Amino acid sequence: MNQIFKSRYSILLSFVAYFIILSFIIRSILFISAAQKVEFTFFEVLRFYFIGLLYDLGTGLILTAFYSLYLLIIPNRFYQKKWNRIVSLAIFFIFLIITLFSFFAELTFWQEFESRFNFIAVDYLIYTYEVIHNINESYPLPLLIGGMLLIAIGVTYIFHKFKIFNTSFTSQTRFKTRLVFSSLFIIPAILFALIVKNSWAEQGNNRYVNELSKSGIYSFFAAFKNNELNYHDFYSLIGNKDAFALVKNELTESNTTFKNDSLSILRNLKGTDSAYKPNVIMITVESLSADFLAHYGNMQNITPRLDSFANNSVFFSNMYATGTRTVRGMEALTLGIPPTPGSSIVRRMDNEHLFTVGHVFKDKGYINTFFYGGDGYFDNMNHFFGNNSYNIVDRGRKLLNETYDGTRTLIPDNDVTFENAWGICDGDIFNVVIKDADQKYKKGQLFNNFIMTTSNHRPYTFPNNKIDLASGSREGAVKYTDYAIGQFIDQIKTKPWFKNTVIIIVADHCASSAGKNEIDISKYQIPCMILNLKHTEKMKISKMTSQIDLFPTLWSLLGWDYTSEFYGKNVLDKKYKPRVFLGTYQKLVYMKGDSLVILSPQRKVDTYLYNKGKNEQKPFSLPKTIVNQGIANYQTAFDLFKDGKLRY
């Protein structure tokens, strides 16, 4: 080791040491943050520091692999030249900045998601406008960049003080010695990259321990590599016909007639003679966790209007989101499908002309419109909605040469009073919706609107003088969103079209999904309510329900006949048995009552009993029938999309 430090490899070895030390510091900061929410045993702490050290070492070797190769092949007579010193120092400084930026990004990413880098971080690289502006509005970016530069200069000075650069550039290292030294760096780096999986860190039930065991940079590239998973390659399977038979049995309701196809869930649902067709406005609220509402025990009084609406609506008090991102909520609320592994279908290729909620409304004579206060290019939203029976109204920063089946209308500047990185404020988007509804009413057109709000998203900024909390906090953003929704409903009550308009308020996902368990069930619970339904008394639906059940239940209350390829059910049907679907990018959850099945890659199946009161998951051997039911839902959902059978 002493010989390596006295060779041209001194810079490389010192950089790896710097990387490991800084990784240790970052891991310790994240540990301190996590320790405020969950207790760690001594062995858990020992485990994530030890495993983390191995991941950091492997990541450091990978980062320096090309420089190791460079040190091997460049002859001494060139290595000691001035140009090499300049190039090497420049590359060294750039790598310092990159790693420091990565570490800073890890801290901010953890603050938002309580996780190391995952698919979300990969997605964010694509949408640079929103992400860069969000960071700029959320953090003092000039100070942070200045701080990173000062740290990089400081590290460079330390290397200079310890004569690491001088030792490297003045050494005479023979080729045979370089071959041995470079092999010690390059071979382990290649083996680590090819063999070591990021999922190996996920061995325990404590999710925080699993995340702290990882290296952020390695997690990022692992997520980039595994952005979509083939269910058949990675998850437990049962026979196709058996799988569809199980799903059909679960989807059978008192008014259901299936088509004659053993590998399909296509079916007709019979309505009533008293069916009616109201306008439908669905407000999909960004990151609205159930526990923001007083109905779920919150004492901050930040949702007074939503709590009031819940008391006078069809209120789903025990509903669960299918995922942890907006595109998962959109997938559930339009396709009515369990979350298949990898990215949401909203973001995938070949997602046009699917059997969506909008398709059912279109068949009934409605005009569907997707309203978004930001640029719908983000997360592929415009492509998905524009090619699945919806028109688009968005802010439109990026005007791509993309065509849609529906129309696209841009929100003009004169309709905007407040805007941040993610789009215009909720009050502004609601005003746009009101103008659009007025126009459609004058033309005698029925409308179904999907509104995606943005204000309850970091940086949590909104117009001044609207509420008694300042911008910049999650609580303030929630209260502003509550205020804006209240103002919107107060306004539309004066409209002639209101008496024939149903309003739905539902969250896309929770504000945070992180908890002690890999899948923290409580972090998926969301509020949902249907307002202004004719011929329907206010009611509280306390049965466990999923986002995918919302529209089948609404259409039942409206008395509609319709064709369905949805996995959602009418929760008021006498045959309904509570079950929900939850997922991350790799973990797929089926929960029926208190029976919890978690499907993971490598065909792993874990089963638990869930205690909602204590939010505890205890390992328990469940009957094979429940496990197979969970497998059947996810397996068939994947197959239907992959085989193009979700198209109309």
ROKOLSE-214455 format. One line per 3 residues: number of its first residue (from 1); their letters; for each residue x, y, z of C-alpha. Coordinates in pm, 1 decimal, decimal comma, m for minus. Last residue first. Example, Ala and Ser with C-alpha at 12.3 -4.5 7.8 and 13.67 -1.06 7.14 Angstrom:
2
2	sa	1367,0 m106,0 714,0 | 1230,0 m450,0 780,0
This chain:
648
648	yrl	m5998,1 m68,0 m2772,1 | m5643,7 m136,5 m2656,0 | m5575,8 m313,2 m2326,9
645	kgd	m5506,2 m633,1 m2520,7 | m5179,5 m505,4 m2664,8 | m4985,4 m816,4 m2559,8
642	kfl	m4764,1 m624,5 m2315,2 | m5061,8 m441,6 m2162,9 | m5273,7 m752,4 m2113,8
639	dfa	m4974,8 m958,1 m2001,6 | m4869,2 m712,6 m1728,4 | m5222,7 m692,1 m1591,0
636	tqy	m5251,2 m1071,9 m1606,7 | m4935,4 m1126,2 m1401,3 | m5018,6 m854,0 m1149,9
633	nai	m5368,7 m978,8 m1076,0 | m5278,6 m1348,7 m1084,8 | m4983,0 m1311,0 m849,1
630	gqn	m5205,8 m1151,2 m584,6 | m5470,4 m1420,3 m624,7 | m5201,4 m1688,8 m611,6
627	vit	m5082,1 m1559,8 m274,1 | m5439,9 m1552,8 m143,8 | m5510,2 m1910,8 m257,9
624	kpl	m5175,0 m2031,5 m121,5 | m5293,1 m1959,6 231,3 | m5078,6 m1707,9 420,4
621	sfp	m4766,6 m1793,2 621,7 | m4710,5 m1492,6 846,5 | m4440,4 m1230,3 882,8
618	kqe	m4574,8 m940,9 1090,7 | m4643,6 m607,6 924,5 | m4719,8 m326,9 1165,6
615	nkg	m4907,3 m0,3 1117,0 | m5015,2 m21,6 1483,2 | m5385,3 30,8 1414,8
612	kny	m5351,9 m111,5 1064,7 | m5216,2 m447,4 1178,3 | m5104,5 m623,4 860,8
609	lyt	m5045,2 m998,2 850,5 | m4752,4 m1084,9 630,3 | m4641,6 m1273,9 321,0
606	dvk	m4319,9 m1249,3 123,1 | m4282,8 m1384,1 m231,5 | m3953,6 m1374,9 m421,6
603	rqp	m3947,8 m1460,3 m789,3 | m3594,7 m1311,2 m821,5 | m3777,3 m978,7 m833,2
600	sli	m4032,4 m901,3 m560,7 | m4395,8 m984,5 m480,4 | m4539,1 m868,9 m147,0
597	vls	m4857,4 m1037,9 m18,6 | m5044,4 m886,9 277,2 | m5344,8 m1044,0 448,3
594	dgk	m5523,9 m791,9 672,5 | m5825,6 m765,4 444,5 | m5685,9 m847,3 103,5
591	myv	m5356,3 m676,8 33,1 | m5169,0 m727,5 m293,1 | m4832,4 m556,4 m314,2
588	lkq	m4578,6 m532,5 m594,6 | m4219,2 m436,3 m513,1 | m4003,1 m338,3 m810,6
585	ytg	m4090,1 18,7 m910,3 | m4292,6 71,3 m594,1 | m4632,1 m81,6 m551,0
582	lfv	m4975,3 m94,7 m399,3 | m5286,3 m289,8 m495,9 | m5592,5 m304,5 m272,3
579	rpk	m5847,4 m560,0 m156,9 | m6189,2 m534,7 5,5 | m6442,6 m801,7 m98,8
576	ykk	m6720,4 m668,1 m320,4 | m7003,3 m916,8 m381,6 | m7273,3 m687,6 m240,0
573	dlv	m7170,3 m412,6 m480,6 | m7092,1 m82,2 m310,9 | m6720,6 m113,3 m392,1
570	nkg	m6793,6 m108,7 m764,4 | m6474,8 m263,1 m894,3 | m6144,3 m162,8 m1051,1
567	yfe	m5945,0 m409,1 m1259,9 | m6064,3 m226,7 m1570,0 | m6135,5 m376,3 m1910,5
564	sty	m6495,7 m261,3 m1893,3 | m6794,0 m217,2 m2125,0 | m7062,5 16,2 m1998,8
561	dwg	m7420,9 38,7 m1874,1 | m7451,6 331,8 m1637,0 | m7660,3 373,5 m1322,7
558	lls	m7491,9 695,8 m1206,8 | m7408,2 531,6 m872,4 | m7265,3 235,7 m1065,6
555	wlt	m7063,1 474,9 m1279,7 | m6921,1 632,9 m964,1 | m6820,6 294,7 m818,2
552	pfl	m6652,2 184,2 m1141,1 | m6485,8 528,7 m1145,4 | m6326,7 514,3 m801,9
549	diq	m6225,5 148,1 m779,8 | m5880,1 198,8 m937,6 | m5786,4 433,7 m655,0
546	stm	m5822,3 137,6 m420,5 | m6072,5 57,4 m146,6 | m6077,7 m63,4 214,9
543	ksi	m6438,2 m36,4 332,2 | m6519,7 280,7 526,0 | m6748,0 428,4 261,4
540	kmk	m6899,1 733,3 430,2 | m7227,5 844,8 282,5 | m7402,2 1157,0 161,4
537	eth	m7732,6 1068,3 5,3 | m7744,9 996,5 m365,0 | m8027,1 1107,2 m595,8
534	kln	m7801,4 1364,7 m758,2 | m7429,2 1356,5 m682,8 | m7294,9 1697,6 m580,5
531	lim	m6962,5 1582,3 m434,9 | m6752,3 1266,9 m467,6 | m6473,7 1223,4 m212,6
528	cpi	m6127,9 1070,4 m190,5 | m5865,7 1090,7 82,6 | m5537,3 898,7 54,5
525	qyk	m5371,7 604,6 230,6 | m5044,1 500,8 66,2 | m4807,6 602,5 347,0
522	sid	m5001,8 386,1 594,1 | m4904,3 74,8 397,6 | m4530,2 126,0 440,5
519	ien	m4383,4 m92,0 167,0 | m4014,4 m147,4 240,4 | m4101,2 m118,5 608,9
516	kga	m3960,0 150,6 838,0 | m4129,1 425,8 645,4 | m4100,2 619,1 323,7
513	ssa	m4396,5 691,5 98,8 | m4417,8 1065,4 156,0 | m4665,8 1330,3 43,6
510	chd	m4915,4 1061,3 m52,6 | m5035,1 976,9 m402,8 | m5255,0 1118,8 m681,7
507	avi	m5503,5 1249,9 m428,8 | m5878,7 1261,2 m489,8 | m6149,5 1526,2 m514,1
504	iiv	m6438,6 1439,2 m745,3 | m6696,0 1698,3 m848,1 | m7022,8 1598,3 m1015,7
501	tnk	m7191,0 1852,0 m1240,2 | m7558,5 1883,8 m1334,7 | m7649,7 2153,0 m1080,3
498	fwp	m7317,0 2324,1 m1157,6 | m7396,9 2399,8 m1524,3 | m7581,5 2722,4 m1449,7
495	ktk	m7277,7 2857,0 m1263,3 | m7309,5 3010,8 m916,0 | m7193,0 2691,3 m743,2
492	iqd	m6890,9 2711,4 m972,7 | m6741,5 2995,3 m772,5 | m6778,4 2840,4 m426,2
489	ifq	m6634,5 2516,5 m564,8 | m6326,1 2695,2 m695,7 | m6280,5 2899,2 m377,9
486	gia	m6282,5 2580,2 m170,4 | m6035,9 2411,7 m403,9 | m5805,9 2714,3 m380,3
483	ydt	m5825,6 2722,0 1,0 | m5744,5 2349,2 32,4 | m5453,8 2398,0 m208,7
480	ykv	m5335,9 2693,1 2,6 | m5362,0 2485,7 320,4 | m5161,8 2202,1 166,9
477	age	m4896,5 2444,6 41,1 | m4867,6 2608,8 383,0 | m4828,6 2273,8 554,8
474	rsg	m4559,3 2170,1 305,1 | m4363,3 2486,2 376,9 | m4221,1 2750,4 142,8
471	sal	m4497,8 3005,3 122,0 | m4629,1 3166,4 438,2 | m4933,4 3058,2 636,5
468	dik	m5245,4 3268,3 706,1 | m5402,4 3204,9 365,1 | m5449,8 3396,1 40,5
465	nnp	m5234,2 3701,8 105,5 | m4944,4 3589,8 m114,3 | m4973,1 3356,8 m410,8
462	fty	m4817,0 3008,0 m385,9 | m4483,4 2839,3 m317,1 | m4442,1 2481,7 m193,7
459	prh	m4091,3 2444,7 m348,2 | m4177,5 2151,6 m354,2 | m4516,7 2025,2 m455,1
456	nst	m4857,9 2107,0 m310,4 | m4910,9 2381,0 m570,6 | m4921,8 2144,4 m869,7
453	tmi	m5281,2 2036,7 m938,6 | m5380,4 1783,7 m1206,1 | m5733,4 1839,0 m1337,9
450	fnn	m5906,6 1555,2 m1527,7 | m6224,3 1698,6 m1678,4 | m6528,1 1514,8 m1817,1
447	flq	m6751,5 1741,1 m2021,9 | m7101,1 1732,5 m2169,0 | m7144,5 1977,5 m2454,3
444	gkk	m7444,3 2208,0 m2497,4 | m7240,1 2472,3 m2680,9 | m7294,0 2729,4 m2406,2
441	ykq	m7202,8 2462,0 m2150,7 | m6876,1 2392,8 m2333,1 | m6775,5 2757,5 m2320,6
438	dad	m6859,2 2794,4 m1951,6 | m6668,0 2474,2 m1874,9 | m6355,8 2609,2 m2045,9
435	kiv	m6371,3 2935,4 m1853,1 | m6418,0 2743,8 m1525,6 | m6124,0 2513,4 m1601,3
432	vnf	m5893,1 2810,9 m1666,5 | m6001,6 2961,8 m1334,0 | m5918,1 2630,6 m1164,1
429	idg	m5570,7 2638,7 m1319,9 | m5513,6 2987,1 m1178,3 | m5621,4 2900,3 m824,0
426	dci	m5398,7 2592,2 m828,7 | m5088,9 2796,2 m901,1 | m4924,3 2791,1 m1242,3
423	gwa	m4653,2 2541,0 m1319,7 | m4391,1 2315,7 m1169,4 | m4106,4 2564,6 m1148,0
420	nef	m4325,7 2843,1 m1010,9 | m4618,3 3048,3 m1142,2 | m4857,0 3309,4 m1006,9
417	tvd	m5115,9 3535,9 m1172,3 | m5152,7 3344,1 m1499,7 | m5449,0 3379,5 m1736,5
414	ndp	m5283,5 3672,5 m1917,3 | m4981,2 3453,2 m1989,5 | m5181,2 3217,3 m2208,9
411	ilt	m5263,3 2854,4 m2117,3 | m5185,4 2647,6 m2426,9 | m5453,5 2437,7 m2596,8
408	rtg	m5384,3 2089,2 m2732,7 | m5641,0 1892,0 m2932,8 | m5696,2 1517,9 m2922,2
405	dyt	m5549,8 1244,0 m3140,9 | m5212,5 1392,7 m3065,0 | m4925,2 1514,9 m3277,6
402	enl	m4574,1 1582,3 m3158,7 | m4347,7 1844,2 m3307,0 | m4252,5 1960,2 m2961,9
399	lkr	m4353,1 2286,3 m2800,1 | m4173,2 2286,8 m2467,3 | m4310,4 2547,1 m2226,4
396	grd	m4670,1 2437,7 m2276,7 | m4881,3 2573,9 m1994,9 | m5139,3 2299,8 m2035,3
393	vin	m5485,0 2220,4 m2177,3 | m5499,3 1881,1 m2344,8 | m5783,3 1692,4 m2515,3
390	ysn	m5843,3 1339,0 m2394,6 | m5936,9 1009,7 m2566,2 | m5612,3 819,0 m2508,4
387	ngf	m5362,0 973,9 m2748,8 | m5356,3 1322,2 m2597,7 | m5364,9 1177,1 m2245,8
384	fhn	m5053,8 964,3 m2289,0 | m4856,6 1198,1 m2513,5 | m4942,1 1495,3 m2294,3
381	mnd	m4838,5 1316,5 m1974,9 | m4497,9 1197,2 m2099,4 | m4350,8 1256,0 m1751,4
378	fyg	m4314,5 1627,7 m1826,6 | m4433,2 1714,0 m2177,7 | m4749,2 1825,7 m2002,6
375	dgg	m4579,7 2156,2 m1924,3 | m4718,4 2300,7 m1602,9 | m5067,7 2400,6 m1494,4
372	yff	m5225,4 2077,2 m1615,0 | m5579,2 2022,7 m1741,7 | m5670,0 1698,3 m1921,2
369	tni	m5993,3 1728,4 m2115,5 | m6257,7 1470,4 m2206,7 | m6554,0 1568,1 m2423,8
366	ygk	m6852,9 1350,1 m2333,8 | m7091,2 1161,4 m2561,4 | m7131,1 838,6 m2363,6
363	dkf	m6868,5 662,6 m2576,5 | m6632,2 946,5 m2488,5 | m6693,3 885,0 m2117,8
360	vhg	m6598,5 518,0 m2152,8 | m6287,6 607,5 m2355,0 | m6187,2 868,4 m2097,1
357	vtf	m6185,3 600,6 m1827,7 | m5931,1 426,4 m2045,5 | m5914,6 132,9 m2287,3
354	lhe	m5583,4 213,5 m2450,2 | m5544,5 400,8 m2777,0 | m5175,1 485,6 m2720,6
351	ndm	m4939,1 337,0 m2462,5 | m4692,2 189,9 m2712,1 | m4385,5 318,6 m2525,9
348	rrv	m4401,4 380,5 m2156,1 | m4440,7 687,7 m1937,0 | m4815,5 670,0 m1865,9
345	iss	m4771,0 293,3 m1829,4 | m4590,0 371,2 m1504,9 | m4225,3 275,0 m1495,6
342	gpt	m4100,1 m60,8 m1373,9 | m4326,3 m336,0 m1243,8 | m4703,5 m323,3 m1318,3
339	ppi	m4910,5 m102,0 m1088,7 | m5261,4 m256,9 m1076,9 | m5499,1 m125,8 m1345,4
336	glt	m5790,7 116,9 m1351,7 | m5659,4 272,1 m1673,1 | m5742,5 638,7 m1611,2
333	lae	m5736,9 684,0 m1232,8 | m5477,5 412,3 m1170,3 | m5238,1 532,4 m1440,5
330	mgr	m5280,8 892,2 m1331,2 | m5197,5 795,1 m973,9 | m4892,4 606,4 m1095,8
327	vtr	m4789,4 907,2 m1305,3 | m4811,7 1126,7 m995,2 | m4566,5 913,4 m802,6
324	tgt	m4579,9 689,4 m493,7 | m4804,6 410,7 m610,0 | m5144,6 240,8 m610,4
321	aym	m5310,5 498,5 m386,9 | m5521,0 364,3 m100,9 | m5877,6 446,8 3,3
318	nsf	m6017,7 408,0 356,1 | m6237,8 714,3 405,1 | m6402,0 702,6 62,9
315	fvs	m6648,1 989,2 115,6 | m6967,1 1014,5 m87,6 | m7013,1 1375,1 7,8
312	nna	m7122,0 1618,8 275,2 | m6883,1 1552,0 561,7 | m6592,0 1512,5 319,9
309	fsd	m6667,2 1859,8 183,6 | m6619,6 2011,4 529,5 | m6293,0 1825,8 578,6
306	lrp	m6178,8 1949,0 237,8 | m6269,0 2307,3 329,8 | m6093,0 2302,5 668,5
303	tin	m5774,4 2140,4 531,1 | m5484,3 2299,3 725,3 | m5645,9 2284,9 1069,7
300	qmn	m5322,1 2165,3 1232,4 | m5483,4 1889,6 1445,4 | m5459,8 1601,9 1195,6
297	gyh	m5651,0 1296,7 1319,9 | m5762,4 1125,8 999,3 | m6078,6 1330,8 948,9
294	alf	m5871,5 1637,0 1039,2 | m5705,9 1599,3 700,5 | m5331,1 1603,7 633,7
291	das	m5319,1 1238,2 741,7 | m5487,3 1127,2 421,1 | m5185,2 1233,6 219,0
288	lse	m5244,6 1488,1 m56,1 | m4932,2 1465,8 m273,3 | m5071,6 1659,3 m574,3
285	vti	m5449,1 1680,5 m579,3 | m5640,1 1518,8 m863,5 | m5946,6 1737,4 m907,0
282	miv	m6199,5 1538,9 m1108,9 | m6472,6 1737,2 m1279,2 | m6760,2 1530,8 m1414,9
279	npk	m7055,8 1665,7 m1611,7 | m7370,1 1471,3 m1530,9 | m7516,3 1182,8 m1729,7
276	yas	m7815,8 1001,0 m1582,6 | m7917,4 639,0 m1536,6 | m8261,7 566,3 m1389,0
273	dtg	m8321,3 240,7 m1581,0 | m8019,7 84,2 m1412,9 | m7677,5 m30,2 m1528,8
270	kln	m7546,5 m360,1 m1665,2 | m7171,7 m417,4 m1672,9 | m7020,6 m574,5 m1980,6
267	rli	m6690,1 m762,1 m1972,5 | m6336,4 m771,2 m2104,2 | m6116,3 m955,2 m1850,4
264	sls	m5924,0 m1147,4 m2116,8 | m5737,1 m1475,7 m2154,2 | m6038,3 m1712,2 m2136,7
261	dnk	m6226,7 m1516,2 m2400,9 | m6607,9 m1539,8 m2428,8 | m6685,9 m1190,4 m2305,8
258	ftt	m6774,3 m1158,4 m1939,0 | m7119,6 m1055,7 m1812,7 | m7133,1 m861,9 m1486,1
255	nse	m7435,6 m715,9 m1302,7 | m7397,8 m891,2 m963,7 | m7023,4 m847,3 m971,3
252	tle	m6747,0 m1075,1 m1093,1 | m6405,1 m908,5 m1072,2 | m6258,7 m1157,8 m821,3
249	nkv	m6378,4 m1454,9 m1025,9 | m6238,8 m1295,9 m1337,7 | m5902,5 m1247,4 m1167,3
246	laf	m5883,8 m1610,6 m1055,1 | m5983,1 m1740,1 m1400,1 | m5727,6 m1510,5 m1562,1
243	adk	m5448,0 m1654,1 m1347,5 | m5561,1 m2015,1 m1397,1 | m5558,3 m1964,9 m1772,9
240	ngi	m5212,8 m1810,3 m1759,2 | m5059,0 m2076,4 m1533,9 | m4893,3 m1931,9 m1222,2
237	lsy	m4593,8 m1705,6 m1197,9 | m4355,1 m1559,7 m942,6 | m4166,9 m1253,5 m1061,2
234	fdh	m3847,2 m1165,8 m1249,8 | m3855,4 m1288,5 m1608,3 | m4231,9 m1315,1 m1645,8
231	ynl	m4290,6 m967,4 m1506,4 | m4051,7 m805,0 m1750,6 | m3897,7 m514,4 m1564,7
228	enn	m3858,4 m155,9 m1679,6 | m3611,1 110,6 m1571,8 | m3349,5 m144,7 m1470,8
225	kfa	m3027,5 6,1 m1608,2 | m3104,6 362,5 m1501,3 | m3204,1 237,0 m1155,5
222	aff	m2871,4 55,4 m1117,3 | m2696,0 369,0 m1241,9 | m2858,1 577,9 m970,0
219	syi	m2809,1 318,5 m698,3 | m2434,3 312,0 m773,8 | m2421,8 690,2 m735,6
216	gsk	m2618,5 683,5 m409,6 | m2426,4 402,4 m241,4 | m2650,5 159,0 m57,7
213	sle	m2657,8 36,0 302,2 | m2853,7 342,4 412,2 | m3139,4 235,8 184,6
210	nvy	m3160,5 m115,0 327,9 | m3134,3 9,8 687,4 | m3413,8 258,9 617,9
207	rnn	m3633,2 m14,8 472,3 | m3615,4 m224,6 788,3 | m3732,3 m568,7 676,5
204	gqe	m3381,2 m686,7 593,7 | m3201,3 m801,2 279,1 | m3223,1 m498,6 54,1
201	aws	m2850,8 m429,5 4,1 | m2834,8 m712,2 m247,5 | m3086,0 m513,5 m453,9
198	nkv	m2804,5 m295,0 m586,7 | m2663,9 m596,3 m762,8 | m2294,9 m691,5 m747,4
195	ila	m2184,1 m909,4 m1038,3 | m2107,1 m703,8 m1346,1 | m2021,1 m367,1 m1187,6
192	fli	m1831,2 m527,5 m898,4 | m1639,5 m760,2 m1128,9 | m1539,7 m470,5 m1353,4
189	api	m1428,5 m255,1 m1058,4 | m1245,2 m549,3 m896,9 | m1052,3 m600,1 m1224,7
186	ifl	m974,0 m229,7 m1276,9 | m823,9 m131,5 m941,5 | m587,5 m417,4 m853,7
183	ssf	m521,4 m463,7 m1225,3 | m402,5 m103,2 m1240,8 | m148,8 m172,8 m964,7
180	vlr	m14,8 m494,0 m1119,2 | 12,3 m347,2 m1469,7 | 166,1 m29,4 m1328,1
177	tkf	438,6 m236,5 m1160,7 | 512,3 m415,3 m1486,9 | 510,3 m78,7 m1669,2
174	rtq	762,5 80,2 m1433,2 | 660,9 371,0 m1213,3 | 898,5 669,0 m1210,8
171	stf	736,7 918,9 m973,2 | 747,6 1295,0 m1026,8 | 381,0 1346,6 m1121,8
168	stn	231,9 1127,0 m850,5 | 447,7 1242,2 m560,7 | 398,2 1607,6 m655,3
165	fik	21,1 1563,1 m670,4 | 5,2 1387,1 m333,1 | 232,7 1642,4 m166,8
162	fkh	29,2 1631,3 157,9 | m32,0 2003,4 121,9 | m133,4 1959,9 m244,0
159	fiy	m391,4 1695,1 m157,7 | m516,9 1920,9 121,2 | m535,6 2214,4 m121,9
156	tvg	m738,1 2008,0 m369,5 | m977,1 1911,0 m89,6 | m1017,4 2278,2 2,2
153	iai	m1071,1 2384,1 m358,4 | m1341,4 2118,5 m392,3 | m1496,9 2231,7 m62,3
150	llm	m1492,8 2594,3 m180,9 | m1648,4 2497,8 m515,1 | m1920,2 2298,7 m339,4
147	ggi	m1995,6 2595,3 m112,7 | m2019,1 2832,6 m406,1 | m2261,0 2594,6 m574,7
144	llp	m2462,8 2578,2 m253,6 | m2456,7 2954,3 m202,7 | m2562,3 3019,5 m562,1
141	lpy	m2838,6 2754,8 m528,3 | m3007,0 2890,8 m215,7 | m3261,1 2603,4 m213,5
138	sen	m3624,5 2546,3 m308,5 | m3664,7 2790,7 m598,0 | m3334,1 2695,0 m762,5
135	inh	m3396,2 2326,3 m702,2 | m3741,8 2353,3 m861,7 | m3598,7 2556,1 m1148,4
132	ive	m3337,6 2288,4 m1215,4 | m3593,5 2007,0 m1187,3 | m3866,8 2164,1 m1397,7
129	yty	m3633,6 2269,5 m1679,2 | m3418,0 1954,3 m1668,9 | m3695,7 1704,7 m1734,4
126	ily	m3492,7 1408,1 m1859,1 | m3259,0 1400,3 m1559,9 | m3565,6 1384,5 m1335,3
123	dva	m3660,5 1042,8 m1468,0 | m3332,1 893,7 m1348,0 | m3383,0 1045,2 m1002,9
120	ifn	m3734,8 900,6 m993,6 | m3603,4 558,9 m1098,3 | m3396,4 540,5 m777,5
117	frs	m3138,8 748,4 m589,5 | m3121,0 665,6 m220,5 | m3446,2 696,4 m31,7
114	efe	m3624,3 920,2 213,9 | m3823,9 1065,0 m80,7 | m3804,1 1445,8 m43,5
111	qwf	m3532,6 1491,2 217,3 | m3352,2 1188,6 76,0 | m3340,2 1355,6 m266,0
108	tle	m3204,0 1673,7 m108,8 | m2926,8 1486,7 72,5 | m2849,8 1270,2 m229,2
105	aff	m2828,6 1577,8 m452,5 | m2563,9 1726,1 m223,0 | m2366,8 1400,5 m244,4
102	sfl	m2398,2 1393,0 m622,9 | m2291,5 1756,4 m649,0 | m1986,8 1676,2 m436,4
99	tii	m1910,1 1375,0 m656,2 | m1935,5 1579,2 m975,5 | m1736,5 1872,6 m833,0
96	lfi	m1454,1 1644,2 m717,1 | m1457,4 1464,9 m1051,8 | m1416,0 1799,9 m1227,6
93	ffi	m1123,6 1886,7 m1000,1 | m945,1 1558,8 m1076,0 | m1007,0 1597,7 m1449,4
90	als	m856,1 1947,1 m1438,8 | m561,6 1825,9 m1229,3 | m494,4 1542,2 m1472,7
87	vir	m516,2 1767,5 m1778,9 | m284,3 2029,7 m1629,6 | m34,1 1773,7 m1502,9
84	nwk	m43,5 1593,4 m1836,0 | 30,2 1916,7 m2021,8 | 330,0 1980,1 m1795,7
81	kqy	496,4 1650,2 m1891,9 | 569,3 1386,4 m1626,8 | 320,0 1139,4 m1768,1
78	frn	464,8 1174,0 m2116,7 | 813,3 1045,1 m2035,9 | 667,9 795,2 m1787,6
75	pii	463,4 619,2 m2055,4 | 79,8 641,4 m2054,3 | m81,9 295,2 m2067,3
72	lly	m132,5 200,6 m1703,8 | m217,5 544,4 m1565,8 | m484,6 580,0 m1835,8
69	lsy	m633,1 242,0 m1741,0 | m652,2 349,0 m1378,9 | m811,0 676,1 m1495,1
66	fat	m1071,9 470,1 m1676,2 | m1145,8 267,0 m1362,4 | m1166,5 566,2 m1126,5
63	lil	m1545,0 588,9 m1097,3 | m1574,5 209,0 m1091,3 | m1322,7 183,0 m807,3
60	gtg	m1509,4 446,1 m606,1 | m1838,5 263,0 m661,8 | m1687,9 m64,5 m538,2
57	ldy	m1545,3 106,3 m229,0 | m1874,3 283,0 m160,7 | m2070,6 m41,8 m198,2
54	llg	m1833,5 m222,5 40,0 | m1845,4 63,1 291,7 | m2224,7 64,3 274,6
51	ify	m2230,1 m305,6 361,5 | m2024,9 m230,9 673,8 | m2208,8 89,1 769,5
48	frl	m2548,0 m64,7 696,6 | m2475,5 m375,5 900,8 | m2321,4 m212,2 1205,1
45	vef	m2620,9 18,8 1233,3 | m2855,9 m279,2 1203,5 | m2645,9 m472,4 1457,9
42	ftf	m2673,8 m190,7 1713,2 | m3050,0 m178,8 1669,7 | m3211,0 114,5 1492,0
39	evk	m3516,6 311,1 1603,5 | m3732,5 492,7 1352,1 | m3832,4 850,9 1274,7
36	qaa	m3560,3 1068,5 1425,6 | m3306,4 797,2 1347,4 | m3371,7 854,5 975,0
33	sif	m3220,6 1205,1 982,5 | m2921,3 1092,4 1188,5 | m2870,2 802,1 946,8
30	lis	m2886,2 1036,1 647,9 | m2613,1 1250,5 804,7 | m2406,8 937,6 881,8
27	rii	m2441,6 811,2 524,9 | m2325,1 1150,2 396,8 | m2020,9 1141,6 626,2
24	fsl	m1932,5 784,4 527,1 | m1966,6 876,4 159,6 | m1728,7 1167,9 222,8
21	iif	m1472,7 929,7 372,6 | m1516,7 672,1 94,5 | m1480,3 932,1 m181,8
18	yav	m1173,4 1090,2 m18,7 | m1009,4 745,7 8,7 | m1090,4 675,7 m357,1
15	fsl	m939,2 1015,2 m445,7 | m627,7 933,3 m241,8 | m582,5 608,7 m431,9
12	lis	m613,1 782,6 m767,6 | m384,2 1070,4 m674,1 | m118,8 835,0 m530,4
9	yrs	m127,1 607,9 m836,6 | 181,3 773,7 m989,7 | 376,3 593,8 m717,3
6	kfi	452,4 668,9 m351,0 | 95,8 585,7 m241,3 | 116,6 255,5 m430,1
3	qnm	440,6 160,8 m252,3 | 286,0 235,5 87,7 | 0,0 0,0 0,0
